[in-house]
Amino acid sequence: MRPSRRASGFLLAVAAWNVVTYTIFIRNLAETEGRPTGFYVAHTVLIVVNLAIAAVLAVMGWRGWKAGGRAE
């Protein structure tokens, strides 16, 4: 079963949105000082997980986009 181009485009858009928002989050986290170590560890884990999700969504979206066509 192939996803439609619309669904694939949506997956690519969500992946791009995750990358953009979490890149900003990384920058803001780097500028933060004086927090406990647990704060940085927890937020770093969140960043890594969300960027991994973005990568998976991007791969799924790209494969669907390349396959083209409509879902059956």
CHARMM internal coordinates of N, CA and C (Angstrom, degrees):
IC EDIT
DIST 1 N 1 CA 1.4444
DIST 1 CA 1 C 1.5271
ANGL 1 N 1 CA 1 C 108.93
DIST 1 C 2 N 1.3192
ANGL 1 CA 1 C 2 N 115.64
DIHE 1 N 1 CA 1 C 2 N 126.45
DIST 2 N 2 CA 1.4550
ANGL 1 C 2 N 2 CA 121.19
DIHE 1 CA 1 C 2 N 2 CA 179.62
DIST 2 CA 2 C 1.5244
ANGL 2 N 2 CA 2 C 109.60
DIHE 1 C 2 N 2 CA 2 C -103.16
DIST 2 C 3 N 1.3236
ANGL 2 CA 2 C 3 N 116.70
DIHE 2 N 2 CA 2 C 3 N 139.13
DIST 3 N 3 CA 1.4670
ANGL 2 C 3 N 3 CA 118.65
DIHE 2 CA 2 C 3 N 3 CA 175.72
DIST 3 CA 3 C 1.5300
ANGL 3 N 3 CA 3 C 110.00
DIHE 2 C 3 N 3 CA 3 C -74.66
DIST 3 C 4 N 1.3041
ANGL 3 CA 3 C 4 N 115.94
DIHE 3 N 3 CA 3 C 4 N 156.50
DIST 4 N 4 CA 1.4583
ANGL 3 C 4 N 4 CA 119.92
DIHE 3 CA 3 C 4 N 4 CA 177.03
DIST 4 CA 4 C 1.5267
ANGL 4 N 4 CA 4 C 109.54
DIHE 3 C 4 N 4 CA 4 C -71.67
DIST 4 C 5 N 1.3152
ANGL 4 CA 4 C 5 N 115.46
DIHE 4 N 4 CA 4 C 5 N 165.16
DIST 5 N 5 CA 1.4689
ANGL 4 C 5 N 5 CA 119.05
DIHE 4 CA 4 C 5 N 5 CA 176.77
DIST 5 CA 5 C 1.5188
ANGL 5 N 5 CA 5 C 110.27
DIHE 4 C 5 N 5 CA 5 C -63.87
DIST 5 C 6 N 1.3121
ANGL 5 CA 5 C 6 N 116.21
DIHE 5 N 5 CA 5 C 6 N -33.93
DIST 6 N 6 CA 1.4659
ANGL 5 C 6 N 6 CA 119.94
DIHE 5 CA 5 C 6 N 6 CA 179.15
DIST 6 CA 6 C 1.5301
ANGL 6 N 6 CA 6 C 110.75
DIHE 5 C 6 N 6 CA 6 C -62.94
DIST 6 C 7 N 1.3258
ANGL 6 CA 6 C 7 N 116.80
DIHE 6 N 6 CA 6 C 7 N -46.29
DIST 7 N 7 CA 1.4635
ANGL 6 C 7 N 7 CA 120.87
DIHE 6 CA 6 C 7 N 7 CA 178.84
DIST 7 CA 7 C 1.5279
ANGL 7 N 7 CA 7 C 110.61
DIHE 6 C 7 N 7 CA 7 C -65.43
DIST 7 C 8 N 1.3265
ANGL 7 CA 7 C 8 N 116.30
DIHE 7 N 7 CA 7 C 8 N -39.99
DIST 8 N 8 CA 1.4668
ANGL 7 C 8 N 8 CA 120.11
DIHE 7 CA 7 C 8 N 8 CA 178.82
DIST 8 CA 8 C 1.5229
ANGL 8 N 8 CA 8 C 110.86
DIHE 7 C 8 N 8 CA 8 C -64.98
DIST 8 C 9 N 1.3187
ANGL 8 CA 8 C 9 N 116.50
DIHE 8 N 8 CA 8 C 9 N -41.05
DIST 9 N 9 CA 1.4624
ANGL 8 C 9 N 9 CA 120.40
DIHE 8 CA 8 C 9 N 9 CA 177.10
DIST 9 CA 9 C 1.5173
ANGL 9 N 9 CA 9 C 111.72
DIHE 8 C 9 N 9 CA 9 C -62.82
DIST 9 C 10 N 1.3316
ANGL 9 CA 9 C 10 N 115.61
DIHE 9 N 9 CA 9 C 10 N -38.28
DIST 10 N 10 CA 1.4626
ANGL 9 C 10 N 10 CA 119.91
DIHE 9 CA 9 C 10 N 10 CA 177.40
DIST 10 CA 10 C 1.5273
ANGL 10 N 10 CA 10 C 110.85
DIHE 9 C 10 N 10 CA 10 C -63.52
DIST 10 C 11 N 1.3278
ANGL 10 CA 10 C 11 N 117.05
DIHE 10 N 10 CA 10 C 11 N -43.82
DIST 11 N 11 CA 1.4684
ANGL 10 C 11 N 11 CA 120.46
DIHE 10 CA 10 C 11 N 11 CA 178.39
DIST 11 CA 11 C 1.5266
ANGL 11 N 11 CA 11 C 111.00
DIHE 10 C 11 N 11 CA 11 C -61.36
DIST 11 C 12 N 1.3218
ANGL 11 CA 11 C 12 N 116.56
DIHE 11 N 11 CA 11 C 12 N -41.95
DIST 12 N 12 CA 1.4650
ANGL 11 C 12 N 12 CA 120.27
DIHE 11 CA 11 C 12 N 12 CA 178.26
DIST 12 CA 12 C 1.5276
ANGL 12 N 12 CA 12 C 111.08
DIHE 11 C 12 N 12 CA 12 C -64.86
DIST 12 C 13 N 1.3217
ANGL 12 CA 12 C 13 N 116.76
DIHE 12 N 12 CA 12 C 13 N -39.26
DIST 13 N 13 CA 1.4682
ANGL 12 C 13 N 13 CA 120.43
DIHE 12 CA 12 C 13 N 13 CA 179.23
DIST 13 CA 13 C 1.5270
ANGL 13 N 13 CA 13 C 111.26
DIHE 12 C 13 N 13 CA 13 C -66.01
DIST 13 C 14 N 1.3223
ANGL 13 CA 13 C 14 N 117.17
DIHE 13 N 13 CA 13 C 14 N -41.90
DIST 14 N 14 CA 1.4702
ANGL 13 C 14 N 14 CA 120.67
DIHE 13 CA 13 C 14 N 14 CA 178.62
DIST 14 CA 14 C 1.5283
ANGL 14 N 14 CA 14 C 110.24
DIHE 13 C 14 N 14 CA 14 C -65.08
DIST 14 C 15 N 1.3263
ANGL 14 CA 14 C 15 N 116.84
DIHE 14 N 14 CA 14 C 15 N -40.91
DIST 15 N 15 CA 1.4660
ANGL 14 C 15 N 15 CA 120.32
DIHE 14 CA 14 C 15 N 15 CA 178.12
DIST 15 CA 15 C 1.5265
ANGL 15 N 15 CA 15 C 110.59
DIHE 14 C 15 N 15 CA 15 C -62.19
DIST 15 C 16 N 1.3225
ANGL 15 CA 15 C 16 N 116.68
DIHE 15 N 15 CA 15 C 16 N -44.56
DIST 16 N 16 CA 1.4679
ANGL 15 C 16 N 16 CA 120.46
DIHE 15 CA 15 C 16 N 16 CA 179.00
DIST 16 CA 16 C 1.5270
ANGL 16 N 16 CA 16 C 110.73
DIHE 15 C 16 N 16 CA 16 C -63.53
DIST 16 C 17 N 1.3222
ANGL 16 CA 16 C 17 N 116.42
DIHE 16 N 16 CA 16 C 17 N -41.58
DIST 17 N 17 CA 1.4657
ANGL 16 C 17 N 17 CA 120.70
DIHE 16 CA 16 C 17 N 17 CA 178.97
DIST 17 CA 17 C 1.5326
ANGL 17 N 17 CA 17 C 110.48
DIHE 16 C 17 N 17 CA 17 C -61.20
DIST 17 C 18 N 1.3314
ANGL 17 CA 17 C 18 N 117.43
DIHE 17 N 17 CA 17 C 18 N -43.90
DIST 18 N 18 CA 1.4645
ANGL 17 C 18 N 18 CA 120.74
DIHE 17 CA 17 C 18 N 18 CA 177.95
DIST 18 CA 18 C 1.5218
ANGL 18 N 18 CA 18 C 111.18
DIHE 17 C 18 N 18 CA 18 C -60.15
DIST 18 C 19 N 1.3159
ANGL 18 CA 18 C 19 N 116.68
DIHE 18 N 18 CA 18 C 19 N -43.80
DIST 19 N 19 CA 1.4683
ANGL 18 C 19 N 19 CA 119.81
DIHE 18 CA 18 C 19 N 19 CA -178.93
DIST 19 CA 19 C 1.5271
ANGL 19 N 19 CA 19 C 110.35
DIHE 18 C 19 N 19 CA 19 C -64.43
DIST 19 C 20 N 1.3191
ANGL 19 CA 19 C 20 N 117.13
DIHE 19 N 19 CA 19 C 20 N -45.08
DIST 20 N 20 CA 1.4732
ANGL 19 C 20 N 20 CA 120.32
DIHE 19 CA 19 C 20 N 20 CA -178.92
DIST 20 CA 20 C 1.5267
ANGL 20 N 20 CA 20 C 110.79
DIHE 19 C 20 N 20 CA 20 C -63.62
DIST 20 C 21 N 1.3262
ANGL 20 CA 20 C 21 N 117.10
DIHE 20 N 20 CA 20 C 21 N -49.75
DIST 21 N 21 CA 1.4632
ANGL 20 C 21 N 21 CA 119.28
DIHE 20 CA 20 C 21 N 21 CA -176.24
DIST 21 CA 21 C 1.5224
ANGL 21 N 21 CA 21 C 112.15
DIHE 20 C 21 N 21 CA 21 C -67.04
DIST 21 C 22 N 1.3248
ANGL 21 CA 21 C 22 N 117.29
DIHE 21 N 21 CA 21 C 22 N -37.78
DIST 22 N 22 CA 1.4579
ANGL 21 C 22 N 22 CA 118.41
DIHE 21 CA 21 C 22 N 22 CA -179.08
DIST 22 CA 22 C 1.5213
ANGL 22 N 22 CA 22 C 112.30
DIHE 21 C 22 N 22 CA 22 C -78.83
DIST 22 C 23 N 1.3220
ANGL 22 CA 22 C 23 N 118.20
DIHE 22 N 22 CA 22 C 23 N -22.08
DIST 23 N 23 CA 1.4621
ANGL 22 C 23 N 23 CA 120.00
DIHE 22 CA 22 C 23 N 23 CA 171.48
DIST 23 CA 23 C 1.5261
ANGL 23 N 23 CA 23 C 109.80
DIHE 22 C 23 N 23 CA 23 C -66.51
DIST 23 C 24 N 1.3188
ANGL 23 CA 23 C 24 N 116.15
DIHE 23 N 23 CA 23 C 24 N -42.01
DIST 24 N 24 CA 1.4663
ANGL 23 C 24 N 24 CA 120.23
DIHE 23 CA 23 C 24 N 24 CA 175.69
DIST 24 CA 24 C 1.5242
ANGL 24 N 24 CA 24 C 110.13
DIHE 23 C 24 N 24 CA 24 C -63.92
DIST 24 C 25 N 1.3307
ANGL 24 CA 24 C 25 N 116.54
DIHE 24 N 24 CA 24 C 25 N -40.94
DIST 25 N 25 CA 1.4613
ANGL 24 C 25 N 25 CA 121.32
DIHE 24 CA 24 C 25 N 25 CA 179.10
DIST 25 CA 25 C 1.5265
ANGL 25 N 25 CA 25 C 110.75
DIHE 24 C 25 N 25 CA 25 C -62.05
DIST 25 C 26 N 1.3328
ANGL 25 CA 25 C 26 N 117.36
DIHE 25 N 25 CA 25 C 26 N -39.90
DIST 26 N 26 CA 1.4687
ANGL 25 C 26 N 26 CA 121.24
DIHE 25 CA 25 C 26 N 26 CA 178.09
DIST 26 CA 26 C 1.5264
ANGL 26 N 26 CA 26 C 109.86
DIHE 25 C 26 N 26 CA 26 C -61.51
DIST 26 C 27 N 1.3333
ANGL 26 CA 26 C 27 N 115.84
DIHE 26 N 26 CA 26 C 27 N -45.84
DIST 27 N 27 CA 1.4631
ANGL 26 C 27 N 27 CA 119.68
DIHE 26 CA 26 C 27 N 27 CA -179.88
DIST 27 CA 27 C 1.5281
ANGL 27 N 27 CA 27 C 110.84
DIHE 26 C 27 N 27 CA 27 C -61.35
DIST 27 C 28 N 1.3174
ANGL 27 CA 27 C 28 N 116.96
DIHE 27 N 27 CA 27 C 28 N -44.88
DIST 28 N 28 CA 1.4614
ANGL 27 C 28 N 28 CA 120.39
DIHE 27 CA 27 C 28 N 28 CA 179.49
DIST 28 CA 28 C 1.5235
ANGL 28 N 28 CA 28 C 111.83
DIHE 27 C 28 N 28 CA 28 C -65.34
DIST 28 C 29 N 1.3149
ANGL 28 CA 28 C 29 N 116.89
DIHE 28 N 28 CA 28 C 29 N -37.68
DIST 29 N 29 CA 1.4613
ANGL 28 C 29 N 29 CA 120.49
DIHE 28 CA 28 C 29 N 29 CA 178.72
DIST 29 CA 29 C 1.5241
ANGL 29 N 29 CA 29 C 110.64
DIHE 28 C 29 N 29 CA 29 C -66.58
DIST 29 C 30 N 1.3262
ANGL 29 CA 29 C 30 N 117.06
DIHE 29 N 29 CA 29 C 30 N -37.47
DIST 30 N 30 CA 1.4643
ANGL 29 C 30 N 30 CA 120.64
DIHE 29 CA 29 C 30 N 30 CA 179.91
DIST 30 CA 30 C 1.5291
ANGL 30 N 30 CA 30 C 111.45
DIHE 29 C 30 N 30 CA 30 C -66.49
DIST 30 C 31 N 1.3215
ANGL 30 CA 30 C 31 N 116.57
DIHE 30 N 30 CA 30 C 31 N -28.34
DIST 31 N 31 CA 1.4654
ANGL 30 C 31 N 31 CA 120.52
DIHE 30 CA 30 C 31 N 31 CA -179.53
DIST 31 CA 31 C 1.5228
ANGL 31 N 31 CA 31 C 112.84
DIHE 30 C 31 N 31 CA 31 C -83.74
DIST 31 C 32 N 1.3282
ANGL 31 CA 31 C 32 N 117.06
DIHE 31 N 31 CA 31 C 32 N -9.67
DIST 32 N 32 CA 1.4611
ANGL 31 C 32 N 32 CA 121.68
DIHE 31 CA 31 C 32 N 32 CA -178.29
DIST 32 CA 32 C 1.5225
ANGL 32 N 32 CA 32 C 109.76
DIHE 31 C 32 N 32 CA 32 C -81.57
DIST 32 C 33 N 1.3212
ANGL 32 CA 32 C 33 N 115.73
DIHE 32 N 32 CA 32 C 33 N 135.06
DIST 33 N 33 CA 1.4627
ANGL 32 C 33 N 33 CA 120.34
DIHE 32 CA 32 C 33 N 33 CA 178.39
DIST 33 CA 33 C 1.5195
ANGL 33 N 33 CA 33 C 109.80
DIHE 32 C 33 N 33 CA 33 C -129.75
DIST 33 C 34 N 1.3197
ANGL 33 CA 33 C 34 N 115.71
DIHE 33 N 33 CA 33 C 34 N 157.49
DIST 34 N 34 CA 1.4473
ANGL 33 C 34 N 34 CA 121.42
DIHE 33 CA 33 C 34 N 34 CA 172.44
DIST 34 CA 34 C 1.5186
ANGL 34 N 34 CA 34 C 115.30
DIHE 33 C 34 N 34 CA 34 C 79.41
DIST 34 C 35 N 1.3057
ANGL 34 CA 34 C 35 N 117.60
DIHE 34 N 34 CA 34 C 35 N 20.29
DIST 35 N 35 CA 1.4652
ANGL 34 C 35 N 35 CA 120.55
DIHE 34 CA 34 C 35 N 35 CA 177.74
DIST 35 CA 35 C 1.5250
ANGL 35 N 35 CA 35 C 109.55
DIHE 34 C 35 N 35 CA 35 C -99.79
DIST 35 C 36 N 1.3257
ANGL 35 CA 35 C 36 N 116.71
DIHE 35 N 35 CA 35 C 36 N 157.60
DIST 36 N 36 CA 1.4696
ANGL 35 C 36 N 36 CA 119.08
DIHE 35 CA 35 C 36 N 36 CA 175.95
DIST 36 CA 36 C 1.5313
ANGL 36 N 36 CA 36 C 111.13
DIHE 35 C 36 N 36 CA 36 C -65.30
DIST 36 C 37 N 1.3115
ANGL 36 CA 36 C 37 N 116.16
DIHE 36 N 36 CA 36 C 37 N 156.49
DIST 37 N 37 CA 1.4619
ANGL 36 C 37 N 37 CA 121.57
DIHE 36 CA 36 C 37 N 37 CA -178.76
DIST 37 CA 37 C 1.5235
ANGL 37 N 37 CA 37 C 111.31
DIHE 36 C 37 N 37 CA 37 C -58.44
DIST 37 C 38 N 1.3157
ANGL 37 CA 37 C 38 N 117.45
DIHE 37 N 37 CA 37 C 38 N -37.67
DIST 38 N 38 CA 1.4618
ANGL 37 C 38 N 38 CA 121.22
DIHE 37 CA 37 C 38 N 38 CA 179.75
DIST 38 CA 38 C 1.5198
ANGL 38 N 38 CA 38 C 112.78
DIHE 37 C 38 N 38 CA 38 C -58.28
DIST 38 C 39 N 1.3157
ANGL 38 CA 38 C 39 N 116.63
DIHE 38 N 38 CA 38 C 39 N -33.96
DIST 39 N 39 CA 1.4639
ANGL 38 C 39 N 39 CA 121.81
DIHE 38 CA 38 C 39 N 39 CA 177.48
DIST 39 CA 39 C 1.5233
ANGL 39 N 39 CA 39 C 110.29
DIHE 38 C 39 N 39 CA 39 C -60.54
DIST 39 C 40 N 1.3267
ANGL 39 CA 39 C 40 N 115.97
DIHE 39 N 39 CA 39 C 40 N -47.37
DIST 40 N 40 CA 1.4651
ANGL 39 C 40 N 40 CA 120.41
DIHE 39 CA 39 C 40 N 40 CA -178.98
DIST 40 CA 40 C 1.5263
ANGL 40 N 40 CA 40 C 111.55
DIHE 39 C 40 N 40 CA 40 C -69.34
DIST 40 C 41 N 1.3181
ANGL 40 CA 40 C 41 N 116.84
DIHE 40 N 40 CA 40 C 41 N -38.69
DIST 41 N 41 CA 1.4655
ANGL 40 C 41 N 41 CA 120.31
DIHE 40 CA 40 C 41 N 41 CA 179.72
DIST 41 CA 41 C 1.5273
ANGL 41 N 41 CA 41 C 110.09
DIHE 40 C 41 N 41 CA 41 C -64.77
DIST 41 C 42 N 1.3168
ANGL 41 CA 41 C 42 N 117.19
DIHE 41 N 41 CA 41 C 42 N -47.98
DIST 42 N 42 CA 1.4655
ANGL 41 C 42 N 42 CA 120.97
DIHE 41 CA 41 C 42 N 42 CA -178.45
DIST 42 CA 42 C 1.5235
ANGL 42 N 42 CA 42 C 111.27
DIHE 41 C 42 N 42 CA 42 C -61.62
DIST 42 C 43 N 1.3166
ANGL 42 CA 42 C 43 N 116.91
DIHE 42 N 42 CA 42 C 43 N -44.19
DIST 43 N 43 CA 1.4592
ANGL 42 C 43 N 43 CA 119.63
DIHE 42 CA 42 C 43 N 43 CA -178.40
DIST 43 CA 43 C 1.5292
ANGL 43 N 43 CA 43 C 112.17
DIHE 42 C 43 N 43 CA 43 C -72.16
DIST 43 C 44 N 1.3170
ANGL 43 CA 43 C 44 N 116.90
DIHE 43 N 43 CA 43 C 44 N -32.06
DIST 44 N 44 CA 1.4586
ANGL 43 C 44 N 44 CA 119.57
DIHE 43 CA 43 C 44 N 44 CA 175.81
DIST 44 CA 44 C 1.5232
ANGL 44 N 44 CA 44 C 110.57
DIHE 43 C 44 N 44 CA 44 C -66.50
DIST 44 C 45 N 1.3213
ANGL 44 CA 44 C 45 N 117.02
DIHE 44 N 44 CA 44 C 45 N -39.91
DIST 45 N 45 CA 1.4713
ANGL 44 C 45 N 45 CA 120.55
DIHE 44 CA 44 C 45 N 45 CA 176.39
DIST 45 CA 45 C 1.5276
ANGL 45 N 45 CA 45 C 109.93
DIHE 44 C 45 N 45 CA 45 C -62.52
DIST 45 C 46 N 1.3224
ANGL 45 CA 45 C 46 N 117.62
DIHE 45 N 45 CA 45 C 46 N -43.57
DIST 46 N 46 CA 1.4642
ANGL 45 C 46 N 46 CA 120.92
DIHE 45 CA 45 C 46 N 46 CA 177.44
DIST 46 CA 46 C 1.5247
ANGL 46 N 46 CA 46 C 111.25
DIHE 45 C 46 N 46 CA 46 C -59.10
DIST 46 C 47 N 1.3079
ANGL 46 CA 46 C 47 N 116.64
DIHE 46 N 46 CA 46 C 47 N -43.33
DIST 47 N 47 CA 1.4637
ANGL 46 C 47 N 47 CA 121.05
DIHE 46 CA 46 C 47 N 47 CA -179.47
DIST 47 CA 47 C 1.5224
ANGL 47 N 47 CA 47 C 110.70
DIHE 46 C 47 N 47 CA 47 C -63.58
DIST 47 C 48 N 1.3189
ANGL 47 CA 47 C 48 N 116.92
DIHE 47 N 47 CA 47 C 48 N -47.17
DIST 48 N 48 CA 1.4682
ANGL 47 C 48 N 48 CA 120.80
DIHE 47 CA 47 C 48 N 48 CA -178.31
DIST 48 CA 48 C 1.5269
ANGL 48 N 48 CA 48 C 110.73
DIHE 47 C 48 N 48 CA 48 C -62.53
DIST 48 C 49 N 1.3216
ANGL 48 CA 48 C 49 N 116.95
DIHE 48 N 48 CA 48 C 49 N -44.75
DIST 49 N 49 CA 1.4684
ANGL 48 C 49 N 49 CA 120.46
DIHE 48 CA 48 C 49 N 49 CA -179.72
DIST 49 CA 49 C 1.5223
ANGL 49 N 49 CA 49 C 110.75
DIHE 48 C 49 N 49 CA 49 C -63.62
DIST 49 C 50 N 1.3181
ANGL 49 CA 49 C 50 N 117.62
DIHE 49 N 49 CA 49 C 50 N -44.75
DIST 50 N 50 CA 1.4569
ANGL 49 C 50 N 50 CA 119.92
DIHE 49 CA 49 C 50 N 50 CA -178.48
DIST 50 CA 50 C 1.5218
ANGL 50 N 50 CA 50 C 112.40
DIHE 49 C 50 N 50 CA 50 C -68.58
DIST 50 C 51 N 1.3142
ANGL 50 CA 50 C 51 N 118.51
DIHE 50 N 50 CA 50 C 51 N -34.56
DIST 51 N 51 CA 1.4621
ANGL 50 C 51 N 51 CA 119.92
DIHE 50 CA 50 C 51 N 51 CA 175.91
DIST 51 CA 51 C 1.5293
ANGL 51 N 51 CA 51 C 110.92
DIHE 50 C 51 N 51 CA 51 C -70.90
DIST 51 C 52 N 1.3266
ANGL 51 CA 51 C 52 N 117.33
DIHE 51 N 51 CA 51 C 52 N -32.58
DIST 52 N 52 CA 1.4701
ANGL 51 C 52 N 52 CA 120.19
DIHE 51 CA 51 C 52 N 52 CA 174.82
DIST 52 CA 52 C 1.5287
ANGL 52 N 52 CA 52 C 110.25
DIHE 51 C 52 N 52 CA 52 C -66.73
DIST 52 C 53 N 1.3223
ANGL 52 CA 52 C 53 N 116.86
DIHE 52 N 52 CA 52 C 53 N -41.63
DIST 53 N 53 CA 1.4674
ANGL 52 C 53 N 53 CA 120.64
DIHE 52 CA 52 C 53 N 53 CA 176.18
DIST 53 CA 53 C 1.5237
ANGL 53 N 53 CA 53 C 109.88
DIHE 52 C 53 N 53 CA 53 C -61.54
DIST 53 C 54 N 1.3221
ANGL 53 CA 53 C 54 N 117.00
DIHE 53 N 53 CA 53 C 54 N -42.08
DIST 54 N 54 CA 1.4678
ANGL 53 C 54 N 54 CA 120.70
DIHE 53 CA 53 C 54 N 54 CA 178.46
DIST 54 CA 54 C 1.5248
ANGL 54 N 54 CA 54 C 110.71
DIHE 53 C 54 N 54 CA 54 C -61.00
DIST 54 C 55 N 1.3254
ANGL 54 CA 54 C 55 N 116.98
DIHE 54 N 54 CA 54 C 55 N -40.14
DIST 55 N 55 CA 1.4656
ANGL 54 C 55 N 55 CA 120.24
DIHE 54 CA 54 C 55 N 55 CA 179.53
DIST 55 CA 55 C 1.5289
ANGL 55 N 55 CA 55 C 110.93
DIHE 54 C 55 N 55 CA 55 C -64.79
DIST 55 C 56 N 1.3242
ANGL 55 CA 55 C 56 N 116.71
DIHE 55 N 55 CA 55 C 56 N -42.68
DIST 56 N 56 CA 1.4699
ANGL 55 C 56 N 56 CA 120.48
DIHE 55 CA 55 C 56 N 56 CA 179.00
DIST 56 CA 56 C 1.5263
ANGL 56 N 56 CA 56 C 110.43
DIHE 55 C 56 N 56 CA 56 C -63.96
DIST 56 C 57 N 1.3280
ANGL 56 CA 56 C 57 N 116.82
DIHE 56 N 56 CA 56 C 57 N -44.65
DIST 57 N 57 CA 1.4632
ANGL 56 C 57 N 57 CA 120.31
DIHE 56 CA 56 C 57 N 57 CA 178.88
DIST 57 CA 57 C 1.5235
ANGL 57 N 57 CA 57 C 111.46
DIHE 56 C 57 N 57 CA 57 C -63.21
DIST 57 C 58 N 1.3295
ANGL 57 CA 57 C 58 N 116.34
DIHE 57 N 57 CA 57 C 58 N -39.09
DIST 58 N 58 CA 1.4626
ANGL 57 C 58 N 58 CA 119.86
DIHE 57 CA 57 C 58 N 58 CA 179.47
DIST 58 CA 58 C 1.5278
ANGL 58 N 58 CA 58 C 111.08
DIHE 57 C 58 N 58 CA 58 C -64.82
DIST 58 C 59 N 1.3169
ANGL 58 CA 58 C 59 N 117.03
DIHE 58 N 58 CA 58 C 59 N -41.97
DIST 59 N 59 CA 1.4670
ANGL 58 C 59 N 59 CA 120.33
DIHE 58 CA 58 C 59 N 59 CA 178.88
DIST 59 CA 59 C 1.5254
ANGL 59 N 59 CA 59 C 110.15
DIHE 58 C 59 N 59 CA 59 C -64.56
DIST 59 C 60 N 1.3232
ANGL 59 CA 59 C 60 N 116.64
DIHE 59 N 59 CA 59 C 60 N -45.67
DIST 60 N 60 CA 1.4676
ANGL 59 C 60 N 60 CA 119.77
DIHE 59 CA 59 C 60 N 60 CA 178.88
DIST 60 CA 60 C 1.5267
ANGL 60 N 60 CA 60 C 111.11
DIHE 59 C 60 N 60 CA 60 C -62.00
DIST 60 C 61 N 1.3219
ANGL 60 CA 60 C 61 N 116.35
DIHE 60 N 60 CA 60 C 61 N -43.86
DIST 61 N 61 CA 1.4552
ANGL 60 C 61 N 61 CA 120.50
DIHE 60 CA 60 C 61 N 61 CA 179.77
DIST 61 CA 61 C 1.5152
ANGL 61 N 61 CA 61 C 112.41
DIHE 60 C 61 N 61 CA 61 C -65.23
DIST 61 C 62 N 1.3228
ANGL 61 CA 61 C 62 N 116.52
DIHE 61 N 61 CA 61 C 62 N -42.23
DIST 62 N 62 CA 1.4636
ANGL 61 C 62 N 62 CA 120.31
DIHE 61 CA 61 C 62 N 62 CA -178.97
DIST 62 CA 62 C 1.5272
ANGL 62 N 62 CA 62 C 111.09
DIHE 61 C 62 N 62 CA 62 C -66.11
DIST 62 C 63 N 1.3197
ANGL 62 CA 62 C 63 N 116.62
DIHE 62 N 62 CA 62 C 63 N -43.24
DIST 63 N 63 CA 1.4716
ANGL 62 C 63 N 63 CA 119.78
DIHE 62 CA 62 C 63 N 63 CA 178.61
DIST 63 CA 63 C 1.5283
ANGL 63 N 63 CA 63 C 110.75
DIHE 62 C 63 N 63 CA 63 C -63.18
DIST 63 C 64 N 1.3202
ANGL 63 CA 63 C 64 N 116.25
DIHE 63 N 63 CA 63 C 64 N -40.96
DIST 64 N 64 CA 1.4594
ANGL 63 C 64 N 64 CA 119.67
DIHE 63 CA 63 C 64 N 64 CA 177.93
DIST 64 CA 64 C 1.5140
ANGL 64 N 64 CA 64 C 111.80
DIHE 63 C 64 N 64 CA 64 C -66.60
DIST 64 C 65 N 1.3255
ANGL 64 CA 64 C 65 N 116.64
DIHE 64 N 64 CA 64 C 65 N -39.12
DIST 65 N 65 CA 1.4630
ANGL 64 C 65 N 65 CA 121.24
DIHE 64 CA 64 C 65 N 65 CA 179.89
DIST 65 CA 65 C 1.5278
ANGL 65 N 65 CA 65 C 110.44
DIHE 64 C 65 N 65 CA 65 C -64.68
DIST 65 C 66 N 1.3396
ANGL 65 CA 65 C 66 N 115.56
DIHE 65 N 65 CA 65 C 66 N -44.20
DIST 66 N 66 CA 1.4651
ANGL 65 C 66 N 66 CA 119.73
DIHE 65 CA 65 C 66 N 66 CA 179.63
DIST 66 CA 66 C 1.5246
ANGL 66 N 66 CA 66 C 111.35
DIHE 65 C 66 N 66 CA 66 C -64.92
DIST 66 C 67 N 1.3321
ANGL 66 CA 66 C 67 N 116.77
DIHE 66 N 66 CA 66 C 67 N -36.23
DIST 67 N 67 CA 1.4632
ANGL 66 C 67 N 67 CA 120.17
DIHE 66 CA 66 C 67 N 67 CA -179.83
DIST 67 CA 67 C 1.5220
ANGL 67 N 67 CA 67 C 110.31
DIHE 66 C 67 N 67 CA 67 C -68.35
DIST 67 C 68 N 1.3365
ANGL 67 CA 67 C 68 N 115.77
DIHE 67 N 67 CA 67 C 68 N -30.46
DIST 68 N 68 CA 1.4628
ANGL 67 C 68 N 68 CA 120.50
DIHE 67 CA 67 C 68 N 68 CA 177.49
DIST 68 CA 68 C 1.5116
ANGL 68 N 68 CA 68 C 112.07
DIHE 67 C 68 N 68 CA 68 C 62.36
DIST 68 C 69 N 1.2999
ANGL 68 CA 68 C 69 N 114.91
DIHE 68 N 68 CA 68 C 69 N -168.81
DIST 69 N 69 CA 1.4559
ANGL 68 C 69 N 69 CA 119.46
DIHE 68 CA 68 C 69 N 69 CA 176.19
DIST 69 CA 69 C 1.5098
ANGL 69 N 69 CA 69 C 113.22
DIHE 68 C 69 N 69 CA 69 C 74.87
DIST 69 C 70 N 1.2879
ANGL 69 CA 69 C 70 N 114.30
DIHE 69 N 69 CA 69 C 70 N -171.07
DIST 70 N 70 CA 1.4584
ANGL 69 C 70 N 70 CA 121.57
DIHE 69 CA 69 C 70 N 70 CA -178.12
DIST 70 CA 70 C 1.5158
ANGL 70 N 70 CA 70 C 110.20
DIHE 69 C 70 N 70 CA 70 C -112.89
DIST 70 C 71 N 1.3242
ANGL 70 CA 70 C 71 N 114.32
DIHE 70 N 70 CA 70 C 71 N 156.70
DIST 71 N 71 CA 1.4587
ANGL 70 C 71 N 71 CA 119.33
DIHE 70 CA 70 C 71 N 71 CA 175.63
DIST 71 CA 71 C 1.5224
ANGL 71 N 71 CA 71 C 108.92
DIHE 70 C 71 N 71 CA 71 C -67.48
DIST 71 C 72 N 1.3080
ANGL 71 CA 71 C 72 N 115.69
DIHE 71 N 71 CA 71 C 72 N 145.37
DIST 72 N 72 CA 1.4719
ANGL 71 C 72 N 72 CA 119.53
DIHE 71 CA 71 C 72 N 72 CA -178.22
DIST 72 CA 72 C 1.5017
ANGL 72 N 72 CA 72 C 111.82
DIHE 71 C 72 N 72 CA 72 C -92.11
END
COOR INIT
IC SEED 1 N 1 CA 1 C
IC BUILD
